[in-house]
Structure formats: structure tokens, C-alpha cells
Amino acid sequence: MSMKTFFGAATAALMLAAIPVSAQTPGSSSDAVAYGADAGEYTPAGFTLRGRAEVVQGRNRLRADSINGFVSDGDLRRVEASGNVYFVTPDQTMRGDRAVYTLASNEVVVTGDVILTQGQNVLTGGRLVYNTRTEAARMEGPANGRIRGVFYPQNSGN
């Protein structure tokens, strides 16, 4: 399932179909979208979720102190999350202070004190660029710093 579908469906659910955002893309599933927050609002330019904000579809989850979605020409273009940001896929967990997801490029950029985990493997840095389509990740160090990681080899049966 694409992130465009994930957030497009979340927006459609949030706005109760007030904006014509496609809930599916070809080849995607029709998993229900769940969302919650302590408070939220909608305008024609987008939506805001505040206080323990969370959007879940299938096995993907975005959680933060606040989540903002930006709409242009009836389509969701960008999602910004700030404060205690977690983006969790079935294989990876990304944590940071802020995240921006741009649908056109399929990229999530997580900044701040970034931690990427996959199983026991851990990578830390200051900026992570993650492609939701290819699942490729690129980590950059914090200002004047280095990335750090711990990687565990898979059991080879020996």
C-alpha cells in the first residue's frame, strides 16, 4: 500500500469526504483508516490533529504531538508531523523531532534526534530521508556530527 493511499484515505476519513481525495491507488488495499487525537480541525487547505495525534492504516502508523495535512487542488500534497514523531512500518521504526512527507516524491524526511531501527539494528543521526515506495533510507549526521549504528549479522546457521 502506498503512503499516498495511506494519507489520502486518512484525509478522506478525517474530512468525511469534504475533499475529493482518492482513497485508493491501483494495486492498493482498502484497509480501513483509523485516526485519533485530543483535538482536530479541518479547513479547505487541510487538516490538523493535535495532542497524541495518530493515523493508522493496515500495519503503518504515524504518531506525533501534532500532524498537519496540506491540500492543494483537492489533493493531499504534504503531511507534517512534529513533536515525538514515530513512523512505524512492518519492518522499521523511525523516530525524530519532526517529519515531512511529500507525496509527489514518496519521501519522508525525519529530522532532529533521529533513530532508525530494523530488528536489532539501530542507526542514529540528524536527518533521515526514507522513500516509501522503494524503502531506501539515507541518514545524515547531526550538525558537526557523525551517524552511528549497530548492526547484527543474521544467523547463518553455523
Secondary structure, DSSP 8 states (H G I E B T S, - for coil): --HHHHHHHHHHHHTTTSS---S--TT-----EEEE-SEEEEETTEEEEEEEEEEEETTEEEEEEEEEEEEETTEEEEEEEEEEEEEE-SS-EEEEEEEEEETTTTEEEEEEEEEEEETTEEEEEEEEEEETTT--EEEE--TT---EEE--------
